[in-house]
C-alpha cells in the first residue's frame, strides 16, 4: 500500500536527502553514498520507496528525479529553506520584531538559510559584533542601515578607511541627531571621504541595524518588547548576501543623501 507523499518526503532524512541531491540532476549511487555518508545497504530501501511512489527512477546505477519528483522538489526546496532558518533557534525567533522586513523579502526568508545566531556574553552585550568588523575590513564594500550609536563608531570607520572599504550606510534620523551632538566634527571628516556614502532615513525603522558585506549578512533586531539582548543573525550564504542588498535598496529608495552636517 502506498504511503502519503508527505510521509514519503519528510518522514525519512535519507529519502529527503536523496530528493534534494537529485534536484540539480542525475547522480550515481556512489555520489549519493558519499554525500549522505551512508552505505548502499542502508540507502537502497529508502530509494526503493521513492521509486515506488514515482518520485525517482534509475538506469543501472544512476538515479534521477521523475517529472513528478521534479515538481515536488521544486516546491519542497523553499519550504525546507524556511524551516531551516527558523530551526536555527526557534526561541530566538519567537520574540523578534519582523515588521521592518517588507513582504517581498519576508517571503524570501529561505534565502538566509543556513544561519547561525550570535549570542554575546553579558560583558559584550553592547559591543559591535567583532566578526562583522573584521570581515568588513577585508571586504570591498559594506551596506548597512543602523538605528544605534556605538561609542567606538569613529574607530570602526578609521579601520575601514585604512583598508579602503567602500561604505554605504543609511542612518535613522535619531542616529543622525546623536552624531550631530556627540561627534559632529569627526563625522564631517567622514563625509569628505569619497569611499563613504551616508543617507538619512526619516521614517520609523523598527529594528536595530543590519549590514551586508562581501562575505556575510548580519541582522541585529529588537525584541517585541523593544529591548535588545545583543544577539544577532549571521549568514554567509550567497543568496543571503543578495537578500541583504535588496533589503538595503528597499530602505535606500526612501532615504536622502547626507552631503553636509
KAURBEL-V336678 format. One record per residue. NEAR is the number of other ideal C-beta (glycine too) atoms within 10 Angstrom. Layout:
BEGIN
((NEAR) (NEAR))
END
This chain:
BEGIN
((2) (10) (13) (10) (13) (10) (13) (20) (21) (15) (12) (16) (11) (17) (22) (18) (17) (24) (23) (15) (17) (21) (13) (9) (8) (13) (18) (13) (16) (10) (14) (21) (15) (11) (13) (17) (7) (15) (9) (12) (7) (11) (19) (11) (11) (21) (19) (12) (20) (25) (15) (12) (20) (14) (25) (22) (15) (15) (8) (7) (12) (13) (22) (14) (23) (16) (10) (13) (23) (14) (12) (20) (20) (11) (8) (18) (13) (15) (12) (18) (18) (16) (13) (15) (20) (15) (13) (18) (15) (8) (7) (18) (15) (10) (13) (14) (15) (12) (12) (21) (20) (12) (7) (10) (16) (11) (12) (19) (18) (20) (22) (24) (20) (13) (21) (13) (13) (16) (12) (15) (8) (8) (7) (11) (12) (12) (14) (19) (20) (11) (15) (24) (16) (11) (19) (25) (15) (11) (18) (11) (14) (22) (23) (19) (27) (20) (21) (17) (16) (13) (10) (12) (19) (15) (12) (16) (20) (12) (14) (22) (15) (9) (12) (8) (20) (16) (22) (17) (20) (25) (26) (22) (14) (12) (21) (19) (13) (15) (20) (11) (9) (13) (16) (10) (7) (13) (20) (12) (14) (23) (14) (7) (13) (6) (15) (18) (16) (19) (18) (15) (20) (13) (10) (11) (20) (14) (22) (19) (24) (24) (25) (27) (24) (13) (15) (21) (26) (23) (24) (23) (23) (19) (15) (12) (7) (8) (8) (15) (14) (16) (18) (24) (22) (20) (23) (13) (17) (10) (15) (25) (20) (14) (21) (25) (16) (15) (22) (21) (10) (15) (19) (17) (6) (11) (18) (11) (10) (18) (7) (5) (13))
END
